[in-house]
Amino acid sequence: MRMLLHGMKSLVRRPLKTVMLFVIFLIVFNLAFTGYIIENSIVESKNYIRNQMGGVVEYRMDFTSALPAMVGGAVRPPALSLSVAEKIAANRYVQSYFITEYANANSDGIEPAETQQTGGGFQRSASEFVLVGSNQTAPLDLAMGKVKLSGGSLLSQQNLLNGDSVVVISQDIALKNGLRVGDTISLTGAAFYLPMQGRQGQGSTDNTGATAIDYEVVGIYEAVEDGFNVNTIYTSLAVTNKINNTGNTDNTTASIVYILDSPNHVEAFKQEASPYLTSEYHSLYSNDDQYKSLTRPLDLISFITSILIWVVLIAGAAIILAVVTIFVRDRKFEIGLLLSSGESKMGIVSQFIIEIVIVAIIAFGISVGSSHIVSQSVSDWIVENQLLAENSFVGSTGGTAPVAGFQPRFLAGRNLSSIYGEVDMESVAAEFDVSINASVMGNLFFVSLLLVLAGASIPLSVIMRYNPKRILQDY
């Protein structure tokens, strides 16, 4: 308590130097705090983008690198591996994973429903129906909220294991053909043929020689997503593999999607799972292009802000060091008298620290408020001139994105909408928040303390080497 009172009196007796130290702390703290608050807001915005996109990662062919080699005829990229997919699925961040295979089918017993797909107009797939086989009882479309079960049940685990001939159809197909849960429909697997050279079109299907199979309708779904192809029929992976004759191989052309426990674990998951990939033409994809496009202006601002923070911290520490050094030298005689009167060196150092901390705390309190005001102005500029500017070169994750990296021609006409959540810069701008919470306040206090200690430690350590007799003799 005595040192505290002595320190406060010392500050009052030297108002000019106290004010000078206060102004220096105020300027340094304001610049550092503003930079840190903006940097924290950018991190939160990037987390918001990733959260909106969802914790989804695809194990897929990297066609960016594979297509040039395939066109040149030099390389035939290996197919994806089911065994590799299972190894990756064992990762600690994976909540569930979906292997989804497609098969074309026609029918002489039922008629397809009219379906309006994204892109406008009533369209038809290459075949009348598209069978979607999954390794899960709930298909990926249901897990992503594109469809919902309206009647009956989904496939059971036993159905999946046995490859039972059971399906879940849409309400539209059911109404078109007067079908109910428990009824049987007849479907014939259809092979796909590309158009002959020189002819236009997307190809055709042919079920000549194929055997019609009866499938029991165990469930009926309702399409939730606009433009969904209601002629999609869900079944097991074993059924589609049988139709495509791809059941006895480790190679697959299926879509393989991992749902993670948190969007924030996407990068960590990719880093841990990448060593399992067996080809340079395979990749773990998480809509990276869109994420980079959306975060590009934020990354640029973050880079500039980081430089500002480091420059301010280094320059601030140097200025504080110089000012405290001047204070110590100006009070050398006082230090000598205190030492001669029996005061310990640590006691004197403690008094200086108390004086500096008192000024720093006052500057800290004012800087928190003023830097928040400045940060808000900077935030408004970032939103208007970077996030919402026409030349900001950013995109949106909305629209359609094919499963497994491209839309196979045998699925032409099927709506393969994005498995990633939609987010654009308007929503990012609306969420760009520079408010100061308890966590930010704690970090600001830590930065302030570090800055003060870094600037004051060296000159104050000089006191420990002072000799009181020599100091008094010099004066």
VEXDREN-2710 file (C-alpha; in Angstrom, 1 decimal):
% VEXDREN-2710
k/r/px/py/pz
1/MET/0.0/0.0/0.0
2/ARG/2.9/2.4/0.8
3/MET/4.4/1.8/-2.6
4/LEU/1.1/2.4/-4.3
5/LEU/0.5/5.7/-2.5
6/HIS/4.1/6.8/-3.2
7/GLY/3.7/5.9/-6.9
8/MET/0.4/7.9/-7.2
9/LYS/2.0/10.9/-5.6
10/SER/5.0/10.6/-7.9
11/LEU/2.6/10.7/-10.9
12/VAL/0.8/13.8/-9.6
13/ARG/4.1/15.6/-8.9
14/ARG/5.2/15.0/-12.6
15/PRO/2.1/15.8/-14.6
16/LEU/3.9/16.6/-17.8
17/LYS/5.7/13.3/-17.9
18/THR/2.6/11.4/-16.7
19/VAL/0.6/12.9/-19.5
20/MET/3.3/12.1/-22.1
21/LEU/3.4/8.5/-21.0
22/PHE/-0.5/8.4/-21.0
23/VAL/-0.6/9.8/-24.6
24/ILE/1.9/7.3/-25.8
25/PHE/0.0/4.4/-24.2
26/LEU/-3.3/5.7/-25.6
27/ILE/-2.0/6.0/-29.2
28/VAL/-0.2/2.6/-29.2
29/PHE/-3.2/0.9/-27.5
30/ASN/-5.7/2.4/-29.9
31/LEU/-3.8/1.3/-33.0
32/ALA/-3.0/-2.2/-31.7
33/PHE/-6.6/-2.7/-30.4
34/THR/-8.2/-1.5/-33.6
35/GLY/-6.0/-3.9/-35.6
36/TYR/-6.7/-6.7/-33.3
37/ILE/-10.5/-6.1/-33.2
38/ILE/-10.6/-6.0/-37.0
39/GLU/-8.4/-9.2/-37.2
40/ASN/-10.7/-11.0/-34.8
41/SER/-13.8/-9.9/-36.8
42/ILE/-12.2/-11.3/-40.0
43/VAL/-11.5/-14.6/-38.3
44/GLU/-15.1/-14.8/-37.1
45/SER/-16.4/-13.9/-40.6
46/LYS/-14.3/-16.7/-42.2
47/ASN/-15.6/-19.1/-39.6
48/TYR/-19.1/-17.9/-40.5
49/ILE/-18.5/-18.6/-44.2
50/ARG/-17.2/-22.1/-43.4
51/ASN/-20.1/-22.8/-41.0
52/GLN/-22.6/-21.7/-43.7
53/MET/-21.0/-23.9/-46.3
54/GLY/-21.2/-26.8/-43.8
55/GLY/-18.8/-29.5/-42.7
56/VAL/-18.9/-31.5/-45.9
57/VAL/-15.9/-33.0/-47.7
58/GLU/-15.9/-35.1/-50.9
59/TYR/-13.5/-37.8/-51.7
60/ARG/-13.4/-37.4/-55.5
61/MET/-11.4/-37.3/-58.7
62/ASP/-9.4/-34.1/-59.1
63/PHE/-10.4/-33.4/-62.7
64/THR/-8.4/-30.1/-62.8
65/SER/-5.2/-32.2/-62.9
66/ALA/-6.6/-35.4/-64.4
67/LEU/-8.4/-34.0/-67.5
68/PRO/-5.3/-32.5/-69.2
69/ALA/-3.5/-35.9/-68.8
70/MET/-6.5/-37.8/-70.0
71/VAL/-7.0/-35.6/-73.1
72/GLY/-3.3/-36.0/-74.0
73/GLY/-3.7/-39.8/-73.6
74/ALA/-0.7/-40.0/-71.4
75/VAL/-2.5/-41.1/-68.2
76/ARG/-5.6/-43.0/-67.2
77/PRO/-6.3/-41.9/-63.7
78/PRO/-7.1/-44.7/-61.3
79/ALA/-10.7/-44.9/-60.0
80/LEU/-11.6/-44.1/-56.4
81/SER/-11.1/-46.8/-53.9
82/LEU/-13.8/-48.1/-51.5
83/SER/-11.2/-49.4/-49.1
84/VAL/-9.5/-45.9/-49.0
85/ALA/-13.0/-44.4/-48.4
86/GLU/-13.5/-46.6/-45.4
87/LYS/-10.1/-45.8/-43.9
88/ILE/-10.9/-42.1/-44.3
89/ALA/-14.3/-42.6/-42.7
90/ALA/-12.6/-43.9/-39.5
91/ASN/-11.2/-40.4/-38.9
92/ARG/-12.2/-38.8/-35.6
93/TYR/-13.9/-35.9/-37.2
94/VAL/-16.2/-37.9/-39.4
95/GLN/-19.8/-38.0/-38.1
96/SER/-21.2/-40.0/-41.1
97/TYR/-20.3/-40.8/-44.6
98/PHE/-22.3/-41.5/-47.8
99/ILE/-21.4/-43.7/-50.8
100/THR/-24.0/-42.8/-53.4
101/GLU/-24.2/-44.6/-56.8
102/TYR/-26.6/-43.9/-59.6
103/ALA/-28.2/-46.2/-62.1
104/ASN/-30.6/-45.5/-65.0
105/ALA/-33.9/-47.3/-65.2
106/ASN/-36.9/-47.5/-67.4
107/SER/-40.3/-49.1/-66.7
108/ASP/-43.2/-50.6/-68.7
109/GLY/-45.4/-50.6/-65.7
110/ILE/-45.3/-47.0/-64.4
111/GLU/-44.9/-43.6/-65.9
112/PRO/-42.4/-40.9/-64.8
113/ALA/-43.8/-37.7/-63.2
114/GLU/-43.4/-34.3/-64.8
115/THR/-40.5/-32.6/-63.0
116/GLN/-39.3/-29.0/-63.4
117/GLN/-35.6/-28.7/-62.8
118/THR/-33.3/-25.8/-62.0
119/GLY/-32.4/-24.1/-65.2
120/GLY/-36.0/-23.8/-66.4
121/GLY/-38.4/-25.9/-68.4
122/PHE/-39.7/-29.4/-67.9
123/GLN/-36.8/-31.8/-68.6
124/ARG/-36.4/-35.5/-68.8
125/SER/-33.3/-37.5/-67.7
126/ALA/-31.5/-39.7/-70.2
127/SER/-33.7/-42.5/-68.7
128/GLU/-37.2/-42.4/-67.2
129/PHE/-36.0/-42.9/-63.7
130/VAL/-32.7/-42.5/-61.8
131/LEU/-32.0/-45.0/-59.1
132/VAL/-29.9/-43.7/-56.2
133/GLY/-28.2/-46.3/-54.2
134/SER/-26.7/-45.5/-50.8
135/ASN/-24.7/-47.2/-48.1
136/GLN/-26.9/-45.5/-45.4
137/THR/-30.5/-46.1/-44.5
138/ALA/-31.1/-42.4/-44.9
139/PRO/-29.8/-41.2/-48.3
140/LEU/-27.6/-38.1/-48.6
141/ASP/-30.5/-36.0/-50.1
142/LEU/-32.5/-36.7/-47.0
143/ALA/-29.6/-35.9/-44.7
144/MET/-29.0/-32.6/-46.5
145/GLY/-32.7/-31.7/-46.2
146/LYS/-33.5/-31.8/-49.9
147/VAL/-36.3/-34.4/-49.4
148/LYS/-38.3/-35.6/-46.4
149/LEU/-40.1/-38.9/-45.7
150/SER/-43.9/-38.4/-46.0
151/GLY/-45.0/-42.0/-45.8
152/GLY/-43.8/-45.5/-45.0
153/SER/-40.2/-46.0/-43.9
154/LEU/-36.7/-45.8/-45.1
155/LEU/-34.6/-48.8/-46.0
156/SER/-33.5/-50.9/-43.0
157/GLN/-30.0/-52.1/-42.3
158/GLN/-31.1/-55.6/-43.3
159/ASN/-32.3/-54.2/-46.6
160/LEU/-28.8/-52.7/-47.2
161/LEU/-26.9/-55.8/-46.2
162/ASN/-29.1/-58.2/-48.2
163/GLY/-29.5/-55.9/-51.2
164/ASP/-33.3/-56.4/-51.0
165/SER/-35.4/-55.1/-54.0
166/VAL/-37.0/-52.3/-52.1
167/VAL/-37.3/-48.6/-53.0
168/VAL/-38.5/-45.2/-51.7
169/ILE/-40.3/-43.2/-54.4
170/SER/-41.6/-39.6/-54.6
171/GLN/-45.1/-38.4/-53.9
172/ASP/-45.3/-37.3/-57.5
173/ILE/-44.6/-40.8/-58.9
174/ALA/-47.0/-42.3/-56.4
175/LEU/-49.8/-39.9/-57.4
176/LYS/-49.1/-40.3/-61.1
177/ASN/-49.4/-44.0/-60.9
178/GLY/-51.8/-44.5/-57.9
179/LEU/-49.1/-46.2/-55.8
180/ARG/-49.0/-46.8/-52.1
181/VAL/-46.6/-48.1/-49.5
182/GLY/-46.4/-51.9/-50.0
183/ASP/-47.1/-51.8/-53.7
184/THR/-44.7/-53.3/-56.2
185/ILE/-43.2/-51.5/-59.2
186/SER/-41.3/-53.1/-62.1
187/LEU/-38.0/-51.4/-63.2
188/THR/-35.5/-52.4/-65.8
189/GLY/-31.9/-51.2/-65.6
190/ALA/-30.9/-49.2/-68.7
191/ALA/-27.4/-48.9/-70.2
192/PHE/-26.4/-45.5/-71.3
193/TYR/-24.9/-44.8/-74.8
194/LEU/-23.1/-41.6/-75.9
195/PRO/-24.3/-40.0/-79.1
196/MET/-22.5/-41.0/-82.3
197/GLN/-19.7/-38.8/-83.4
198/GLY/-20.9/-35.7/-85.3
199/ARG/-24.4/-35.9/-83.8
200/GLN/-25.8/-33.6/-81.2
201/GLY/-27.6/-34.7/-78.0
202/GLN/-26.8/-36.1/-74.6
203/GLY/-27.0/-39.8/-75.4
204/SER/-29.7/-42.3/-74.8
205/THR/-30.4/-45.4/-72.7
206/ASP/-31.3/-48.9/-73.9
207/ASN/-32.7/-51.7/-71.7
208/THR/-32.7/-54.3/-74.5
209/GLY/-31.8/-57.6/-73.0
210/ALA/-32.1/-56.4/-69.4
211/THR/-34.4/-58.1/-67.0
212/ALA/-37.3/-56.3/-65.4
213/ILE/-37.2/-56.6/-61.6
214/ASP/-40.0/-56.0/-59.2
215/TYR/-39.3/-53.6/-56.3
216/GLU/-41.4/-53.2/-53.2
217/VAL/-42.3/-49.6/-52.3
218/VAL/-41.4/-49.3/-48.6
219/GLY/-41.5/-45.5/-48.4
220/ILE/-42.6/-42.3/-50.1
221/TYR/-40.7/-39.0/-49.9
222/GLU/-41.6/-35.4/-50.6
223/ALA/-39.2/-33.1/-52.4
224/VAL/-38.3/-30.0/-50.3
225/GLU/-35.7/-28.4/-52.5
226/ASP/-37.0/-26.4/-55.5
227/GLY/-36.3/-28.0/-58.8
228/PHE/-35.6/-31.5/-57.4
229/ASN/-36.0/-34.3/-59.9
230/VAL/-38.9/-36.2/-58.5
231/ASN/-38.2/-39.2/-60.7
232/THR/-35.4/-40.0/-58.4
233/ILE/-35.9/-43.4/-56.7
234/TYR/-33.9/-44.3/-53.6
235/THR/-32.6/-47.8/-52.9
236/SER/-29.5/-49.6/-51.6
237/LEU/-26.0/-49.4/-52.9
238/ALA/-26.1/-53.2/-53.5
239/VAL/-29.1/-52.7/-55.9
240/THR/-27.4/-50.0/-58.0
241/ASN/-24.2/-52.0/-58.1
242/LYS/-26.1/-55.0/-59.4
243/ILE/-27.7/-52.9/-62.1
244/ASN/-24.4/-51.4/-63.1
245/ASN/-22.5/-54.7/-62.6
246/THR/-20.0/-53.0/-60.3
247/GLY/-20.4/-54.9/-57.1
248/ASN/-17.3/-57.1/-57.0
249/THR/-14.6/-54.5/-57.2
250/ASP/-12.8/-52.0/-54.9
251/ASN/-12.9/-49.4/-57.7
252/THR/-15.9/-47.1/-57.8
253/THR/-17.3/-44.1/-59.6
254/ALA/-19.7/-43.4/-56.8
255/SER/-20.0/-40.1/-55.0
256/ILE/-18.3/-40.3/-51.6
257/VAL/-19.2/-37.6/-49.1
258/TYR/-18.1/-37.2/-45.5
259/ILE/-20.2/-35.2/-43.0
260/LEU/-18.0/-33.8/-40.3
261/ASP/-18.9/-33.1/-36.7
262/SER/-18.1/-29.4/-37.2
263/PRO/-17.3/-27.2/-40.2
264/ASN/-14.3/-25.8/-38.2
265/HIS/-12.7/-29.2/-38.5
266/VAL/-12.7/-29.3/-42.3
267/GLU/-9.0/-28.3/-42.8
268/ALA/-7.8/-30.5/-39.9
269/PHE/-9.7/-33.5/-41.4
270/LYS/-8.3/-32.9/-44.9
271/GLN/-4.8/-32.7/-43.5
272/GLU/-5.1/-35.9/-41.5
273/ALA/-6.9/-37.9/-44.2
274/SER/-4.9/-36.8/-47.3
275/PRO/-2.1/-39.3/-46.7
276/TYR/-4.6/-42.1/-47.4
277/LEU/-5.1/-40.9/-51.0
278/THR/-3.5/-43.3/-53.4
279/SER/-3.3/-41.1/-56.4
280/GLU/-2.3/-37.5/-57.2
281/TYR/-5.5/-37.3/-59.2
282/HIS/-7.7/-37.9/-56.2
283/SER/-8.5/-35.2/-53.7
284/LEU/-10.5/-34.2/-50.6
285/TYR/-12.7/-31.4/-51.8
286/SER/-14.6/-29.0/-49.6
287/ASN/-15.8/-26.3/-52.1
288/ASP/-12.4/-24.8/-51.8
289/ASP/-12.7/-22.5/-54.8
290/GLN/-15.8/-20.9/-53.5
291/TYR/-14.4/-20.6/-50.0
292/LYS/-11.2/-18.9/-51.3
293/SER/-13.3/-16.6/-53.5
294/LEU/-15.5/-15.5/-50.7
295/THR/-12.6/-15.0/-48.2
296/ARG/-10.2/-13.4/-50.7
297/PRO/-11.0/-9.8/-49.7
298/LEU/-10.9/-10.8/-46.0
299/ASP/-7.5/-12.4/-46.4
300/LEU/-6.1/-9.2/-48.0
301/ILE/-7.4/-7.1/-45.2
302/SER/-6.2/-9.6/-42.6
303/PHE/-2.7/-9.5/-44.2
304/ILE/-2.6/-5.7/-44.0
305/THR/-4.0/-5.7/-40.4
306/SER/-1.4/-8.2/-39.3
307/ILE/1.4/-6.0/-40.6
308/LEU/-0.2/-3.0/-38.8
309/ILE/-0.5/-4.9/-35.5
310/TRP/3.2/-6.1/-35.6
311/VAL/4.5/-2.7/-36.6
312/VAL/2.5/-1.0/-33.8
313/LEU/3.6/-3.5/-31.2
314/ILE/7.3/-3.4/-32.1
315/ALA/7.3/0.4/-32.5
316/GLY/5.2/0.8/-29.3
317/ALA/7.5/-1.4/-27.3
318/ALA/10.5/0.6/-28.5
319/ILE/8.8/4.0/-27.7
320/ILE/7.7/2.8/-24.2
321/LEU/11.3/1.5/-23.6
322/ALA/12.7/4.9/-24.6
323/VAL/10.2/6.8/-22.4
324/VAL/10.7/4.6/-19.4
325/THR/14.5/4.9/-19.8
326/ILE/14.2/8.7/-19.7
327/PHE/12.0/8.5/-16.6
328/VAL/14.5/6.2/-14.8
329/ARG/17.5/8.5/-15.7
330/ASP/15.6/11.7/-14.7
331/ARG/14.9/10.1/-11.3
332/LYS/18.3/8.7/-10.7
333/PHE/19.0/11.0/-7.8
334/GLU/15.6/10.0/-6.2
335/ILE/16.6/6.3/-6.7
336/GLY/19.9/7.0/-5.0
337/LEU/18.3/8.6/-2.0
338/LEU/15.8/5.8/-1.6
339/LEU/18.6/3.2/-1.8
340/SER/20.6/5.1/0.8
341/SER/17.7/5.2/3.1
342/GLY/17.4/1.4/3.1
343/GLU/14.8/0.9/0.4
344/SER/15.3/-2.3/-1.5
345/LYS/16.0/-2.3/-5.3
346/MET/13.0/-4.6/-5.8
347/GLY/10.9/-2.1/-3.9
348/ILE/11.9/0.8/-6.1
349/VAL/11.3/-1.3/-9.3
350/SER/7.9/-2.2/-7.9
351/GLN/7.1/1.4/-7.4
352/PHE/8.0/2.2/-11.1
353/ILE/5.9/-0.7/-12.2
354/ILE/2.9/0.5/-10.2
355/GLU/3.2/4.0/-11.7
356/ILE/3.4/2.6/-15.3
357/VAL/0.6/0.2/-14.7
358/ILE/-1.7/2.9/-13.3
359/VAL/-1.2/5.0/-16.4
360/ALA/-1.5/1.9/-18.6
361/ILE/-4.8/0.9/-17.0
362/ILE/-6.4/4.3/-17.5
363/ALA/-5.2/4.3/-21.1
364/PHE/-6.4/0.8/-21.6
365/GLY/-9.9/1.7/-20.4
366/ILE/-10.2/4.7/-22.7
367/SER/-8.6/2.8/-25.6
368/VAL/-11.1/-0.1/-25.5
369/GLY/-13.9/2.4/-26.0
370/SER/-12.2/4.6/-28.6
371/SER/-10.8/1.7/-30.6
372/HIS/-14.2/0.1/-30.8
373/ILE/-15.5/3.4/-32.3
374/VAL/-12.6/3.5/-34.8
375/SER/-13.1/-0.2/-35.6
376/GLN/-16.7/0.4/-36.4
377/SER/-15.7/3.1/-38.9
378/VAL/-13.1/0.8/-40.4
379/SER/-15.7/-2.0/-40.5
380/ASP/-18.2/0.1/-42.4
381/TRP/-15.4/0.9/-45.0
382/ILE/-14.5/-2.8/-45.3
383/VAL/-18.2/-3.8/-45.9
384/GLU/-18.9/-1.0/-48.4
385/ASN/-15.6/-1.0/-50.3
386/GLN/-14.5/-4.7/-50.1
387/LEU/-17.2/-7.1/-49.2
388/LEU/-20.0/-5.5/-51.2
389/ALA/-18.0/-3.7/-53.9
390/GLU/-18.7/-4.8/-57.5
391/ASN/-15.0/-5.3/-58.2
392/SER/-14.3/-7.4/-55.1
393/PHE/-13.9/-10.6/-57.2
394/VAL/-16.0/-12.7/-54.9
395/GLY/-18.7/-15.2/-55.7
396/SER/-21.4/-17.2/-54.0
397/THR/-21.8/-20.8/-53.1
398/GLY/-25.4/-20.8/-54.4
399/GLY/-26.4/-22.5/-57.6
400/THR/-25.7/-26.0/-58.7
401/ALA/-22.6/-28.1/-58.1
402/PRO/-22.3/-31.6/-59.4
403/VAL/-21.7/-34.5/-57.1
404/ALA/-18.2/-36.0/-57.3
405/GLY/-16.8/-33.1/-59.3
406/PHE/-18.7/-33.2/-62.6
407/GLN/-22.1/-34.2/-64.0
408/PRO/-21.8/-37.5/-65.8
409/ARG/-23.5/-37.5/-69.2
410/PHE/-25.6/-40.5/-68.2
411/LEU/-27.1/-38.3/-65.5
412/ALA/-27.9/-35.5/-67.9
413/GLY/-31.1/-33.7/-66.7
414/ARG/-30.9/-34.9/-63.1
415/ASN/-30.7/-32.0/-60.6
416/LEU/-27.3/-32.3/-58.9
417/SER/-27.6/-29.3/-56.6
418/SER/-24.8/-28.4/-54.3
419/ILE/-24.3/-30.3/-51.1
420/TYR/-22.8/-27.2/-49.6
421/GLY/-24.8/-24.4/-47.9
422/GLU/-25.5/-21.2/-49.7
423/VAL/-23.6/-18.1/-48.6
424/ASP/-22.9/-14.8/-50.4
425/MET/-21.1/-11.6/-49.5
426/GLU/-24.3/-9.8/-48.4
427/SER/-24.8/-12.3/-45.6
428/VAL/-21.1/-12.2/-44.7
429/ALA/-21.3/-8.4/-44.6
430/ALA/-24.4/-8.5/-42.4
431/GLU/-22.5/-10.8/-40.0
432/PHE/-19.3/-8.8/-40.0
433/ASP/-19.2/-7.9/-36.3
434/VAL/-16.6/-5.8/-34.4
435/SER/-18.2/-6.0/-31.0
436/ILE/-16.0/-6.6/-28.0
437/ASN/-16.9/-9.6/-25.9
438/ALA/-15.2/-11.0/-22.8
439/SER/-12.8/-13.1/-24.9
440/VAL/-11.7/-10.1/-27.0
441/MET/-11.4/-8.0/-23.8
442/GLY/-9.2/-10.6/-22.2
443/ASN/-6.9/-10.8/-25.3
444/LEU/-6.6/-7.0/-25.4
445/PHE/-5.6/-6.9/-21.8
446/PHE/-3.0/-9.6/-22.4
447/VAL/-1.6/-7.7/-25.4
448/SER/-1.5/-4.5/-23.3
449/LEU/0.3/-6.3/-20.4
450/LEU/2.8/-7.8/-22.8
451/LEU/3.5/-4.5/-24.5
452/VAL/4.1/-2.7/-21.1
453/LEU/6.3/-5.5/-19.8
454/ALA/8.3/-5.6/-23.0
455/GLY/8.8/-1.9/-23.0
456/ALA/9.6/-1.4/-19.3
457/SER/11.5/-4.5/-18.4
458/ILE/14.9/-3.4/-19.8
459/PRO/15.1/0.1/-18.3
460/LEU/13.8/-1.1/-15.0
461/SER/16.3/-3.9/-14.8
462/VAL/19.0/-1.2/-14.9
463/ILE/18.0/-0.1/-11.4
464/MET/19.2/-3.5/-10.1
465/ARG/22.7/-2.5/-11.0
466/TYR/22.7/1.0/-9.5
467/ASN/25.1/1.8/-6.7
468/PRO/23.6/4.4/-4.3
469/LYS/27.0/5.9/-3.2
470/ARG/28.1/6.4/-6.8
471/ILE/24.7/7.9/-7.8
472/LEU/25.0/10.5/-4.9
473/GLN/28.6/11.3/-5.7
474/ASP/27.7/12.0/-9.4
475/TYR/25.2/14.5/-8.2
END
